[in-house]
Amino acid sequence: MKDRPLILAAIALAIPAIAADAPNFAGEYADKKFLKGQGVFQLSLEQKGNVVSVFFSAAHNDGSGAAPEADGTGNVTSKDTVDFKWEDSFKNAGTGTITRSGSDVILSIKTTRVTDSRCLVFYGQDMRLKPAGKK
C-alpha cells in the first residue's frame, strides 16, 4: 500500500503521453476532380486529443442537384483511424471512417438515414482526399 501514491502518479503521467500519441488528422482536404471531374468534395477536420470534429461539403461543378454540407464528431481509434457520425443539411445521416495515407486521407461514408437521395452520389467508400492546395 505504500507504493499506491507512486503508482497513481505514474498512471497520471502516462495518460497524457498516451493521448499525445494520437495521430494528427487536423487539416483541410479536398478532391477537386470528384465524380470524374464533375464535382468537388471538401473535408475539414479539427482535433483535440482523440476527439475529431468533421465538416464536409460537396457539389456538382455546374450547380445542379443537391449540394450537401455535413458535420459530425468522432474519435481516433486504437487502429489509428477516426470513426465518426454525421448529419447533412438535407437531414441524411450516417457513419464514416477516416484513415491516413501519407499526407492524404481516405474517407469512407455510409448512410444510415436517407431523406434526400440526390446526396447519395457524394457518399462512398475509399475516397482519397488531398491536403487543400494540392492538385
N, C-alpha and C positions, 0 to 999 in steps of 0.2 A: 503494500500500500504506500510505502514511502516514495516509490517511483511514479505514482499516479500523476502528480503535477508535471513531472518531467515528460511523461508520455503524452499528456494532454497538450503541453506546449509544442512537442514535436509534431503532433497531428495538426495543430493550429497553423504551424509554419508550413506544413506540407500542402494544405488545401489551396492557398493562393498559387503555389508553384504548379500544382496540377491544373488549375483553372487557366493559368498563363500559357499552358501548352496547347490550348485550343487553337486550331489553325485559323488564320485570319481570312474571312470571307468578305470583309467590308470592301465596297467599291461600286463603281458603275460599269455595267456590262451591256453589250448590245449585239444584235445581228441586224445589220443594215441591209442585208440581202435576203431577208427572211422570206419564206414562201417562194423560193426560186426567183428572188428579186422583185416580187410583187408587194412586199411589205417590210415592216420594221418591227423588231421586238426589243424592248429596253428593260433592264433589270437594275435595281438599286438595292444594295444591301448595307445595313448598318448593324454593327455588332458591339455588344458589351458583354465581355466574358463569353459564356456559352450561349447567350440569347441573341438571336439574329432577327432583325426586322426586315421584311421582304416587301418590296414595291415593284410592280411590273406593269407595263403598258404595251399595247400592240395596235397596229393599224395597217390598213392597205395604203399603198402609196397614192392611189387615185382618190382616196377619201370614201370609197364605197364601203358598204356593210358596217358592222359594228366595230368600235374601237375601244375595247375594254381597258380599264385601269383597275388594278387589284392591289391589295395589301394583305399582309399576314405576319405571323410571328412563328418562329421555330427555335430549335436548339441544335447545337453541334452535338453529334452523337459520338459514341466510342469508335465508330468506323470512320471518323473524320469527314462526315457528311452533315448537311443541315436537313433536318426533317421539319416541314412546316405545314400549316393550314392557311388557306387563303379564301377571300371572297372578292369578287369583282364588282364593278359598277353596275352590272346587269343582274346582280344577285345570284350568279353562278358561284359555286363554291367547290373546294376540293382540298387535296393534299399535294405536296411536292417534295422533291429531293434535289439537293444541290451538292455536287462534288467538284473538287478542284481537278484541273488537268493543266499543269504548268501555270501560266498566268490566266488561262481561260477558266470558265466554269461550265459544267454540264448540268443543265436544268431538265428535270422531268416533272411534268404536271399531269395530275389525274383529276378529273371532275367527279364529285360525289353528289352534286346537285346541279341540274341544268334547268335554267329558266329562260335562257335565250340561246338557242343552238347556233346562232350566227357567230358566236365567240369561239366555238369549238375548233375552228380551223387554226387558232393560235395556240392551242394547248396540246402538247405532245410529249414524247419521250426523247431523251438523249439530245436535247437541243444545245449546241455549242455556242456560247456567247463569249465574245472577246472583250477585253477591257475597253471602255469607251475611248474613242480617239484612234483605235487601231482598226485597220480595214480587214 
